């Protein structure tokens, strides 16, 4: 659970800077996974 929180907090600053991502599909997939995990935890 602590790792999930860490990854979630680490992803937050990357959301507005997704333009710098070379693989947008990977970014959106990770973002969707984080959202699903957040909904599951909450």
N, C-alpha and C positions, 0 to 999 in steps of 0.2 A: 504493500500500500504506500509506503514511503517513497518507493521508486516511482510509483505512478504520479505522486504529487510533484516530485522533482521534474519528471519529464513534462508534466503539464505546465509547471512554472517556466521551464526552459523553452517550451514551444510558444508561450505567450508573446515574448518579444519578437519572435520570428514571423508572427502573423502579419503585421503591417509591412514587413520587409520581404514578403514572399517573392518580390520581383528579382531578388538576388539569387533565388533558387534556380539551379540549372534543371531540376526535375520537378516541375509544378505538380505533376500527377502524384509523385511521391509525397509532396508537401500536403496536398489536399487529402490524400489517403491517410496520412498521419494525423492531420487535423480532424478528419471524420472519426478516427479511432479515439482521439483524445475526447472529443465531444461525447461519443458513445460511452466511454468510461466515466466521464463526469456525470452524465445522466444516470448511469448505473449506481455510482457512489452516492449521489444526492438522492 
